[in-house]
């Protein structure tokens, strides 16, 4: 993998395989030159992301521990995978671990392995995650969720470059690069006493801070184009090309779910065979849509229980989401366009809701 910068856009492009080609999304044939030029991921124009790109190259080169910080949906695991594939460990395993999902009773065995008979149910040996990733990269996602007792053991692994399987009498040397990620403020967790200070310093030999998408609106057009092209290939349809006005609305939207949410919105549109629409809740700073006051409920309950009124409300909301496009609104509601036309005629598309 190479990190390329063209026209101010930091992008990552795939290396050519040994066979001289790269597979298409569904295994079809593709032009080798097109694959070579097609970006594998876009980091964007934002100066902070340019620094991240440089740090990825350096971290991959030296193999030191890396700490990736950022909100949910910013693409922290993607950055870890890009780091893995851009360095000398690319041919070795990449093993992701969700620290928040580790079993409280078996976490040590899951990470470091165990010997036969080490505990009840240990009918054989297990090498554990760290030894399974030998020569490669271990990605510790949600590192802020790791229990305190495991933090101590992980610190020893990082310091000594060895693991001690459960039930073993001798430690086992390992050669892995550790990349950790979290959406928590670990410095605050250190002050609260929930995260070890020495482990924090050991992990962030190189720290990558990924800004939320709302702080890098200049990158949104690049992501829109990237996902539009990506899903067009996956679903074998023509790529969506937004108008300048639509692109401005997308760029002005806050995207609380960050890049993951933007990707979902565009893919969902391909599935529904309609143009991508901004999420109905929390509209952008431009072209905002006011919700009728009578539809809001402080206790979370429906504003009324009359089925005809609920149907009218659903139809109006679908039309708002699709900006009056009846066929697309029908897809959202799961009805035939002819049925949609009949429902609108029955309820009156300009009738009051109450």
C-alpha positions, -999 to 999 in steps of 0.1 A, spaced: 0 0 0 11 35 -8 0 68 7 -5 92 -22 -12 129 -22 -27 144 -53 -45 177 -58 -42 182 -20 -62 150 -13 -44 124 8 -55 90 -4 -44 54 0 -40 33 -31 -36 -5 -32 -4 -22 -43 -5 -44 -73 -7 -81 -64 19 -106 -74 -4 -117 -103 -5 -80 -115 -42 -75 -108 -66 -67 -80 -100 -83 -77 -132 -64 -84 -159 -61 -57 -178 -92 -70 -149 -110 -86 -154 -97 -121 -126 -88 -144 -113 -53 -142 -87 -31 -159 -54 -33 -140 -47 4 -146 -81 13 -132 -75 -7 -101 -40 8 -96 -54 43 -97 -85 36 -77 -80 48 -40 -85 21 -14 -94 48 12 -95 85 13 -80 104 42 -89 139 29 -75 174 26 -77 183 63 -42 191 76 -48 169 107 -54 139 84 -22 148 64 -3 145 97 -21 111 104 -10 99 70 26 107 77 24 91 111 9 59 97 39 56 74 64 62 102 46 39 127 44 11 101 82 15 93 94 14 129 68 -11 143 61 9 175 29 8 196 3 32 183 -28 48 200 -57 59 178 -81 83 193 -114 95 179 -152 94 181 -172 64 171 -175 60 134 -143 79 125 -126 48 110 -101 39 137 -100 2 127 -96 13 90 -65 33 100 -51 4 119 -56 -19 89 -40 7 66 -10 9 89 -7 -29 89 -9 -31 51 15 -2 45 45 -17 64 68 -48 65 42 -67 85 17 -67 57 21 -104 48 16 -114 84 -17 -116 104 -39 -86 115 -59 -97 145 -85 -73 158 -98 -76 194 -128 -58 209 -116 -53 245 -151 -45 256 -163 -79 245 -136 -100 263 -150 -125 287 -143 -115 323 -133 -151 332 -115 -161 300 -99 -128 289 -64 -137 299 -66 -171 281 -81 -154 251 -53 -129 248 -23 -149 260 -33 -186 256 -33 -214 281 -19 -249 287 -39 -281 287 -56 -285 321 -49 -249 332 -85 -246 343 -118 -265 340 -126 -271 304 -91 -265 291 -89 -299 273 -60 -287 251 -36 -259 245 -46 -225 231 -20 -201 217 -41 -170 223 -45 -138 202 -10 -124 206 7 -156 195 -18 -160 167 -7 -126 154 30 -135 154 49 -112 131 19 -91 124 -4 -66 142 -27 -69 172 -55 -43 171 -69 -36 206 -102 -18 199 -120 0 228 -88 -3 249 -105 20 275 -129 -9 283 -101 -32 294 -104 -44 330 -77 -31 355 -62 -66 361 -57 -71 323 -42 -37 320 -14 -48 343 -7 -80 322 -8 -60 290 17 -36 303 41 -65 310 35 -78 275 45 -45 259 75 -40 282 89 -76 280 77 -85 245 65 -119 259 33 -135 270 27 -159 299 0 -184 289 -23 -195 318 -9 -226 334 25 -222 318 58 -222 338 77 -201 313 68 -170 292 68 -171 254 86 -144 234 64 -127 208 70 -103 179 39 -82 173 30 -46 167 2 -34 190 -22 -8 178 -49 4 203 -79 26 198 -106 42 219 -133 69 218 -126 77 255 -104 104 268 -77 82 284 -60 111 301 -93 117 320 -95 80 327 -60 81 341 -69 110 364 -100 90 376 -79 60 383 -97 37 358 -68 34 334 -31 29 343 -9 59 336 21 37 327 1 17 302 -12 49 286 23 62 281 34 28 268 6 27 242 9 62 228 44 60 215 27 75 184 -7 90 189 -31 94 160 -60 117 166 -88 114 140 -110 145 140 -148 141 137 -163 146 103 -180 178 114 -145 194 119 -134 185 84 -162 195 61 -138 200 33 -133 163 32 -169 153 29 -171 157 -9 -142 133 -12 -159 108 10 -192 112 -9 -174 105 -42 -155 76 -27 -185 58 -13 -206 66 -44 -180 50 -66 -175 21 -42 -211 11 -39 -218 17 -76 -192 -10 -83 -206 -33 -56 -242 -30 -67 -233 -28 -104 -252 4 -111 -243 39 -123 -225 60 -97 -246 88 -80 -234 123 -89 -248 148 -64 -257 184 -75 -236 212 -61 -266 221 -38 -269 186 -25 -231 184 -19 -233 217 0 -260 202 22 -240 171 29 -210 192 37 -229 213 62 -245 183 80 -230 175 114 -228 137 108 -229 126 145 -221 91 133 -191 104 113 -177 85 83 -196 53 92 -229 72 91 -221 89 58 -212 55 43 -244 40 55 -265 68 41 -250 64 6 -252 25 6 -288 26 18 -297 48 -11 -282 22 -35 -302 -5 -19 -334 15 -21 -325 27 -57 -329 63 -48 -307 94 -44 -290 96 -9 -309 117 16 -297 133 48 -310 116 80 -344 129 91 -333 138 126 -309 167 132 -310 184 98 -279 204 85 -273 240 91 -286 248 57 -319 238 42 -332 227 76 -367 212 78 -389 222 107 -408 193 124 -444 201 132 -448 207 169 -477 184 172 -455 154 162 -432 159 192 -438 140 224 -419 147 256 -426 112 270 -416 93 238 -451 81 231 -470 85 198 -489 118 196 -521 100 187 -533 64 183 -557 69 154 -544 47 126 -555 71 99 -537 99 116 -505 77 119 -507 68 83 -510 104 73 -480 113 95 -459 85 80 -467 96 44 -459 132 51 -426 123 68 -417 101 38 -425 129 14 -404 153 34 -374 129 35 -376 124 -3 -384 161 -10 -418 153 -25 -407 124 -47 -437 101 -45 -420 70 -59 -390 72 -35 -414 79 -6 -433 47 -16 -400 27 -14 -394 41 21 -429 31 32 -427 -3 15 -457 2 -7 -463 3 -45 -462 37 -61 -498 33 -72 -507 26 -36 -489 57 -25 -508 78 -50 -541 63 -37 -532 70 -1 -523 106 -8 -556 110 -26 -574 96 4 -557 116 31 -551 148 11 -514 157 9 -521 192 22 -545 182 49 -537 192 85 -524 166 109 -548 175 137 
